[in-house]
Amino acid sequence: MTRRATAFFSALEALLVVAAGAGVPLTVLTVMWAVQFEFQVDLIDLWKAGAIIWMLGHGVAVTIRLDAETVALLQIDGAGDPFTITLALTGFLLITALLGVRLGRRLREHPHRIIGEVVAVTGVVGLSALIQWLVANPGATPDPVQATLFPGLVYGLGLAIGSIGATNPVRLRLRELWARIPAAVRGVADVVVRAGVASVATVVAAGALVTAIALFVGFTDVIALYQGVQSGVLGGIALTLAQLALLPSIVIWTTSYLIGPGFALGVGSSVSPLGVSLGPVPAIPVLGALPAPDVAPGFLVLLVPVIASFVAGVMLRERLLDVLGPDRRPEGWATLAGVLAGVVAGAVMAALAFLASGAAGPGRLAVVGPDPVEVGLWMLVIAAIAIPLGLLAGGAKQVVAERLTASR
């Protein structure tokens, strides 16, 4: 494929990425305009709202100014003043990143890969800037810099992940520098990253499972909230899609609950293993799965991240031994690698908590989600203790097996 063809198809890919993400809310709102609103509202305003929803999905801060009629209807403290929404609908972010990974894999062995990647990311940035310019209005104003750059940054990150293994002068130089580092250090660093990421991935998977169980157990309350909203069929579908867009963040909320700090649903509120303290919360059906105020499992739930980190250490023991060789005692290296893996786990979990938190509205809703610093520190401490124990326990198991074999 020629350079021009590569640039053309990459530009088309950028257009499809933006259309795939923004098209979901635009399609739903268009159908609602025709069926539920019976053409009585301005379609352009609905399209602007759909585009702003897509921007919110990428973490773009949107400043909202409500009119007097809406403020009187909501009856929420602080709704009369301008407020900023920063809570990301991370489902859109995930879609954009995955589409970037897909293109990165397709271009990995392509002779004009750099051209394709630059054109694709530039295309997403350009389209985002155009959308921001078209939808900005006094009632809802996206941050112009964030609206222009954030979707492209997310897409570029996906591209970088998908193109891992590709070659270019910069990557070749980095590989040469990496190869100069002693093999033992490189191997230990590999174990550190694998253990830290594996422990977080396991805890997040447990969070997803607990979220599913909570939705199943609280199904009656969820349905009751749907009925209380009285949004109609199409409104219910739109509400469900909005909750699906928030679902990755909800999984991180549950994960933060399992780690210990929990999360907030408003200023002064707390949902943690030590108890649930909530004020008025929005009538969002998925919140029907929240634990009851009298449900407080305490620090028993900390067994989840502890076990996940411990198992990660056990599973990577053999890899660490292979790296160190027979001439090095593994105990000190296992302790060092485990502590550093805890730092990695804490940093990754803090980043996820940051993506899943923000302001969701005026007044109390200015604080929603987990505290990234608290969640990261708790995960760091847990993993920095459990991963070394797992690495050392793997060695203890091996010693016991050798002694049993010798005694026979």
C-alpha positions in Angstrom: 0.0 0.0 0.0 1.4 3.4 -0.9 1.9 6.3 1.5 -1.2 8.2 0.1 -3.4 5.1 0.4 -2.2 4.6 4.0 -2.9 8.2 4.8 -6.3 8.0 3.2 -7.4 4.8 5.0 -6.0 6.1 8.3 -8.0 9.3 7.9 -11.1 7.2 7.2 -10.4 5.1 10.3 -10.3 8.3 12.4 -13.7 9.3 11.0 -15.1 5.9 11.8 -13.7 6.0 15.4 -15.4 9.3 16.1 -18.6 8.2 14.3 -18.7 4.9 16.3 -18.4 6.7 19.6 -20.5 9.8 19.0 -23.0 7.9 16.9 -24.5 5.9 19.8 -25.9 8.9 21.8 -26.8 10.7 18.6 -28.8 7.8 17.3 -30.6 7.2 20.6 -31.5 10.9 21.0 -32.7 11.1 17.3 -35.0 8.2 17.8 -36.3 9.8 21.0 -36.8 13.1 19.2 -39.1 11.3 16.7 -40.9 8.8 18.8 -41.0 10.1 22.4 -40.8 13.9 21.9 -42.8 13.8 18.7 -40.6 16.3 16.9 -41.5 19.0 19.5 -37.9 19.8 20.6 -35.0 21.1 18.6 -33.1 18.2 17.0 -29.9 20.3 16.8 -29.9 20.8 20.6 -30.3 17.0 21.1 -27.4 16.4 18.7 -25.3 18.9 20.6 -26.2 17.0 23.8 -25.2 13.7 22.3 -21.8 15.1 21.2 -21.2 16.5 24.7 -22.0 13.1 26.1 -19.3 11.6 23.9 -16.8 14.2 25.1 -17.7 13.4 28.7 -16.9 9.8 27.9 -13.3 10.9 27.3 -12.9 12.8 30.6 -13.6 16.3 29.1 -14.7 18.8 31.7 -18.1 20.3 30.8 -19.4 23.5 32.5 -23.2 23.5 32.9 -25.4 26.6 33.4 -29.0 25.7 34.0 -32.0 28.0 33.4 -34.3 29.0 36.2 -37.0 26.6 35.2 -34.7 23.6 35.3 -33.2 24.7 38.6 -36.7 24.9 40.1 -37.5 21.5 38.8 -34.3 19.8 40.1 -34.4 21.4 43.6 -30.7 20.7 44.2 -28.5 23.0 46.2 -26.0 24.8 44.0 -27.8 24.0 40.8 -28.4 27.7 40.1 -24.7 28.4 39.9 -22.5 27.2 37.0 -21.0 23.8 37.8 -18.5 21.5 36.1 -19.0 17.8 35.3 -15.8 15.8 35.2 -17.0 12.3 35.9 -16.1 10.3 32.7 -18.5 7.9 31.1 -15.6 5.5 30.7 -17.4 3.1 28.3 -16.8 5.6 25.5 -13.2 5.9 26.5 -12.8 2.1 26.4 -14.3 1.9 22.9 -11.9 4.6 21.6 -8.9 2.9 23.1 -9.8 -0.5 21.8 -10.3 0.8 18.3 -6.9 2.3 18.6 -5.4 -1.0 19.7 -7.1 -2.6 16.6 -5.5 -0.1 14.2 -2.2 -0.4 15.9 -2.1 -4.2 15.4 -3.1 -3.8 11.7 -0.3 -1.2 11.1 2.3 -3.1 13.2 4.1 -4.7 10.2 3.0 -2.0 7.7 5.9 -0.2 5.9 4.2 3.2 6.3 3.1 2.6 9.9 4.2 6.0 11.2 2.3 7.9 8.5 -0.8 5.9 9.3 -0.6 6.4 13.1 0.1 10.2 12.8 -2.8 10.7 10.3 -5.2 8.7 12.4 -4.4 10.5 15.7 -4.4 13.9 13.9 -7.7 13.1 12.3 -9.3 12.3 15.7 -7.9 15.5 17.2 -9.1 17.5 14.3 -12.6 16.0 14.3 -12.8 16.5 18.1 -11.9 20.2 17.7 -14.5 20.6 15.0 -17.2 19.0 17.2 -16.2 21.1 20.2 -16.6 24.2 18.1 -20.0 23.2 16.8 -21.6 22.1 20.1 -20.3 24.8 22.5 -23.1 26.8 23.9 -23.8 28.9 27.0 -25.8 26.1 28.6 -23.0 23.4 28.2 -19.5 24.4 27.5 -16.8 21.7 27.1 -13.2 22.7 28.0 -11.8 23.5 24.5 -8.3 22.2 25.1 -9.5 19.0 26.7 -12.2 18.5 24.1 -9.7 18.8 21.3 -6.9 16.7 22.8 -8.4 14.0 25.1 -10.1 11.8 22.5 -6.9 11.8 20.4 -4.7 11.0 23.5 -6.9 8.0 24.3 -6.8 6.8 20.7 -3.1 7.4 20.5 -2.6 5.3 23.7 -4.5 2.5 22.2 -2.4 2.8 19.0 0.8 2.6 21.1 -0.4 -0.5 22.9 -1.5 -2.2 19.7 1.8 -1.5 17.9 3.9 -3.0 20.6 6.6 -5.1 18.9 6.8 -2.8 15.8 10.2 -1.4 14.9 11.3 2.2 14.2 14.5 4.1 14.9 13.3 5.3 18.3 12.2 1.9 19.5 15.3 0.3 18.2 17.4 2.7 20.1 15.4 2.1 23.3 15.8 -1.6 22.9 19.6 -1.2 22.5 19.7 0.8 25.7 17.5 -1.7 27.5 19.8 -4.6 26.3 22.8 -2.9 28.0 21.2 -3.3 31.4 22.3 -6.5 33.1 20.1 -9.5 32.4 19.2 -10.1 36.0 18.0 -6.5 36.5 15.9 -6.7 33.3 14.4 -10.0 34.4 13.6 -8.7 37.9 12.0 -5.6 36.4 9.9 -7.9 34.2 8.7 -9.8 37.2 7.9 -6.5 39.1 5.7 -5.2 36.3 4.0 -8.6 35.7 3.3 -9.1 39.4 1.9 -5.6 40.0 -0.3 -5.6 36.9 -1.5 -9.2 37.6 -2.5 -8.4 41.1 -4.5 -5.3 40.0 -6.1 -7.2 37.1 -7.2 -10.0 39.4 -8.8 -7.5 41.9 -10.5 -5.7 39.1 -11.9 -9.0 37.8 -13.2 -9.7 41.3 -14.7 -6.3 41.4 -16.6 -7.0 38.1 -17.8 -10.3 39.5 -19.0 -8.6 42.8 -20.7 -5.9 40.7 -22.6 -8.5 38.7 -23.7 -10.3 41.9 -24.8 -7.1 43.5 -26.9 -6.2 40.5 -28.5 -9.7 40.6 -29.2 -9.5 44.4 -30.5 -5.9 44.1 -32.6 -6.6 41.0 -35.8 -5.7 42.7 -34.6 -2.3 43.8 -33.1 -1.7 40.4 -36.5 -2.4 38.7 -38.3 -0.2 41.3 -36.0 2.7 40.4 -36.7 2.2 36.7 -40.4 2.3 37.4 -40.0 5.4 39.6 -38.2 7.3 36.9 -41.2 6.8 34.5 -39.0 7.5 31.5 -41.0 5.3 29.0 -39.5 2.6 26.8 -37.1 4.8 24.8 -36.2 6.7 27.9 -35.5 3.5 29.7 -33.3 2.3 26.8 -31.4 5.6 26.9 -31.0 5.4 30.6 -29.7 1.8 30.3 -27.1 2.8 27.7 -25.9 5.7 29.9 -25.4 3.3 32.8 -23.6 0.9 30.5 -21.3 3.8 29.5 -20.6 4.3 33.3 -20.2 0.5 34.0 -16.4 0.4 33.8 -16.3 3.2 36.4 -18.8 1.3 38.6 -16.5 -1.8 38.4 -13.6 0.4 39.7 -15.9 1.7 42.5 -16.5 -1.9 43.6 -12.8 -2.7 43.3 -12.1 0.3 45.6 -14.6 -1.1 48.0 -12.8 -4.5 48.0 -9.4 -2.8 48.6 -10.7 -0.9 51.6 -11.3 2.9 51.1 -14.5 2.5 49.1 -16.1 5.3 47.2 -18.3 8.4 47.6 -21.6 9.4 46.1 -21.6 12.9 47.2 -19.7 15.2 49.6 -19.6 13.6 53.1 -20.9 10.2 51.9 -19.0 6.9 52.0 -19.6 3.4 50.8 -16.9 1.2 52.3 -16.5 -2.2 54.0 -16.8 -0.4 57.4 -20.2 0.9 56.6 -22.5 2.9 54.3 -23.2 6.5 54.9 -25.3 8.2 52.2 -27.3 11.3 51.9 -29.8 11.9 49.0 -28.5 10.1 45.8 -29.7 10.4 42.2 -32.5 8.0 41.2 -30.2 6.0 38.9 -31.4 2.4 38.7 -28.0 0.9 39.0 -27.6 2.5 42.4 -30.2 0.1 43.6 -27.4 -2.5 43.9 -25.6 -0.4 46.6 -25.1 -2.3 49.9 -27.6 -1.6 52.7 -26.5 0.7 55.5 -26.4 -2.3 57.9 -24.2 -4.4 55.6 -20.6 -3.9 56.9 -18.3 -6.9 56.1 -15.4 -5.0 57.6 -11.9 -5.8 56.6 -12.9 -9.3 55.6 -13.1 -8.1 52.0 -9.4 -7.2 52.1 -8.8 -10.9 51.7 -9.6 -10.4 48.0 -6.6 -8.1 47.2 -4.4 -10.0 49.6 -5.1 -13.3 48.0 -4.8 -11.8 44.5 -1.4 -10.3 45.3 -0.2 -13.5 47.1 -1.2 -15.7 44.2 0.6 -13.3 41.7 3.7 -13.8 43.8 3.5 -17.6 43.8 2.8 -17.8 40.1 5.9 -15.6 39.3 8.3 -17.4 41.6 9.7 -19.7 39.0 10.2 -16.8 36.5 12.2 -15.0 39.2 14.3 -18.1 39.9 15.1 -18.5 36.2 16.2 -14.9 36.0 18.4 -15.0 39.0 20.0 -18.4 38.2 21.5 -20.9 40.7 24.2 -18.6 42.0 22.0 -16.0 43.6 19.9 -16.5 46.7 16.3 -15.5 45.9 15.1 -14.2 49.3 16.4 -10.7 49.1 15.5 -10.3 45.4 12.1 -11.7 46.1 11.5 -9.1 48.8 12.8 -6.3 46.7 10.8 -7.4 43.6 7.6 -7.8 45.7 7.9 -4.3 47.2 8.5 -2.7 43.9 5.6 -4.7 42.4 3.4 -3.2 45.2 4.5 0.3 44.0 3.4 -0.7 40.5 0.1 -2.1 41.7 -0.6 1.1 43.7 0.2 3.3 40.8 -2.0 1.4 38.4 -4.9 1.3 40.8 -4.6 5.0 41.6 -4.7 5.7 37.8 -7.9 3.6 37.4 -9.5 5.3 40.5 -8.6 8.7 39.0 -10.4 7.8 35.7 -13.5 6.6 37.7 -13.9 9.6 39.9 -14.9 13.2 39.4 -17.8 15.7 39.7 -21.2 14.5 38.5 -23.3 17.6 39.2 -23.8 20.6 41.5 -23.7 20.7 45.3 -23.0 17.4 46.9 -22.5 15.7 43.6 -19.2 17.5 43.2 -17.5 14.4 44.7 -18.3 11.0 43.2 -16.2 7.9 43.0 -13.1 6.7 44.9 -10.2 8.8 46.2 -7.3 7.9 43.9 -4.6 8.6 46.5 -6.3 6.5 49.2 -7.0 3.6 46.9 -3.5 3.7 45.5 -1.9 3.7 48.9 -4.1 0.9 50.2 -3.3 -1.2 47.1 0.4 -0.4 47.5 0.6 -1.5 51.1 -1.5 -4.7 50.5 0.5 -5.7 47.4 3.9 -4.8 48.9 3.2 -7.2 51.7 1.4 -10.0 49.9 3.5 -10.3 46.7 6.8 -10.8 48.6 5.1 -13.4 50.8 3.8 -15.2 47.6 7.3 -15.1 46.1 8.9 -16.5 49.3 6.1 -19.0 49.9 6.7 -20.5 46.5 10.3 -21.1 47.5 9.1 -22.6 50.8 6.9 -25.0 48.9 9.8 -26.0 46.7 12.1 -26.6 49.8 9.4 -28.8 51.4 9.0 -30.8 48.2 12.8 -31.4 47.9 13.0 -32.5 51.5 10.1 -35.0 51.1 11.8 -36.3 48.0 15.1 -36.7 49.8 13.5 -38.5 52.7 12.1 -41.1 50.4 
